[in-house]
Amino acid sequence: MTSRLERLIDQGVGRVPADIVLKGGSFFDLVTGEVVRSDIAIGADRIVGTSGTYVGETEIDISGRTVVPGFIDTHLHIESSLVTPHEFDRCVLPYGVTTAICDPHEIANVLGTAGVEFFLDSALETIMDIRVQLSSCVPATHLETAGADLPIERLLPFRHHPKVIGLAEFMNFPGVIHKDPVCMAKLDAFQGGHIDGHAPLLSGNGLNGYLAAGIRTEHECTTATEALEKIRKGMHILVREGSVSKDLAALIPIITERLSPYLALCTDDRNPLDIAEQGHLDHMIRTAIANGVEPLAIYRAASISAARAFGLRDRGLVAPGWRADLVVLDSLEGCRADMVFSAGRHVSDALFSTRKPVAPIGLDSVKAPPVNAAHFGVPVAEGETPVIGVTPGKIITEHRRYRLPVKGNETAVDLANDIIKVAVIERHGKNGNHANGFVQGFGLKKGAIASTVGHDSHNICVVGVSEDDMARAANRLGEIQGGFVVVEDGKVTGEIALPIAGLMSLEPYENVRDTLHDLRKAAFALGATLEEPFLQLAFLPLPVIPHLKISDRGMVDVDKFALIG
């Protein structure tokens, strides 16, 4: 009896028909940069032949089209798509993303190891190859209350799972530089494996110390200058373009043929509405080429360079012996997928139907007690009041100060300067903490919007003009067990329920997409000016870094970190 391996060899030689042959088209050779006219023969899960003519048990005519390797999203939080891994698979794979390297950081901060297990169980069933990085920062900060704690002892049992690559984005870069014992335990355990980075604006000796810990990848670069320093120091830069963090335009200058071996692409956080309107990694590729980037540079970053950065040695080229993750495109410049293959399987509705479901978890994670308007009062303080400044397209916020109007014995909103109230309400049932402050940049003229998606601890975050509407929005989140809510004059004018840990919907991605469209309209009716008011809201609870200061010894001045309230 012929073994599987022997059959693959026979198919490559041409002794027996391949399982599938793509005929009449071309493929993009990411080694030489040539577009090669050729059949592509597939046997089982891999490519068995190129640069020749093949006979297949199934033959598919792709005349006039070009084949490229499947795209690899090198860093994302599937939770930010607001759907389960199964629905993310069904939503994104048809756009050509055949591998997704995710960090279940959001659900882990709510549910701990149960959230990690949910993602690993799901990854074993999806058609797309979902790989998991173990969340390194749970909780993400001591300045806020998370729902769980993942010390190294709780991470190690997952280390050798077949879907695990390594340790996810190490956000606590001050902890690394200052040798915090909790950080050191995690870094020590993963020496020799992959450790993903997260160090916005870090440079000089501070960056050197961070990299000395064995951290090799980074997705937080927002300027070409920052990216070039990190590349020179051995980092592999993940160029990010998500629903909120949009860094592609700023990093276009570094996406060159020379630097492409040290680049990859990622979305970090992207919702189904943006995917439907613009696309996923294909959107990044189209945009880059339209802005003068060489196709060879951006397609390398989207596949082979990404695969090598994360140790996925079986994918990233259209070549014999490589995993048959393939995207059949209309053109390299258009980058629109006509057909997708995942491990040799033609992606279709029938293929998705073969997956086993994974039961949802965390359906009772919103445990905040009811609030009323009085909970949102801010006492009058002398002098200027701290205000969080939102910058569209960035998750890095600014620390601003204003003299705000006074109403009675409380500090009031200042609509003339686009300053409204913001509050974070602990929702994990730990301590009932509640912090109030002010934010500038949302554009709201009335009402309130609220969310249980609040990076990174995922407490309730609510912004608004009216305290009554803020209370109504926050309380409604408890009634629907998490999600996004818009309130105007005491009435809920838009909402989406995200009952899985307060982060993900039970609905198909199409329903989520359509609901997000209506939700966005409801927010715009309040005057919201941000393109993505809900995901921007989700990042407000992050610590503000008003002045990132590195001393001569390369130390971060951690006293400059502050949180609202």
Secondary structure, DSSP 8 states (H G I E B T S, - for coil): ---HHHHHHHHHHTSS-EEEEEES-EEE-TTT--EEE--EEEETTEEEE-SS---EEEEEE-TT-EEEE-EEEEEE-GGGGTS-HHHHHHHHGGGTEEEEEE-THHHHHHHTHHHHHHHHHHHTT-SSEEEEEE-S-SSS-TTS--S----HHHHGGGTT-TTEEEEEEE--HHHHHTT-HHHHHHHHHTTTSEEEE--TT--HHHHHHHHTTT--EE----SHHHHHHHHHTT-EEEEEB-SS-B-HHHHGGG-STTTGGGEEEE-BS--HHHHHHH-SHHHHHHHHHHTT--HHHHHHHHTHHHHHHTT-TT-SSSSTTSB--EEEES-TTT--EEEEEETTEE--HHHHTTS-------TT--------GGGG--B--SS-EEEEE--TT-S--EEEEE---EETTEE--BGGGTEEEEEEE--SSSS--EEEEEEESS---SSEEEES--TTTT-EEEEES-HHHHHHHHHHHHHTTSEEEEEETTEEEEEEE--BTTTB-SS-HHHHHHHHHHHHHHHHHTT--SSSHHHHHHTTTS-B-S---B-TT--B-GGG-B---
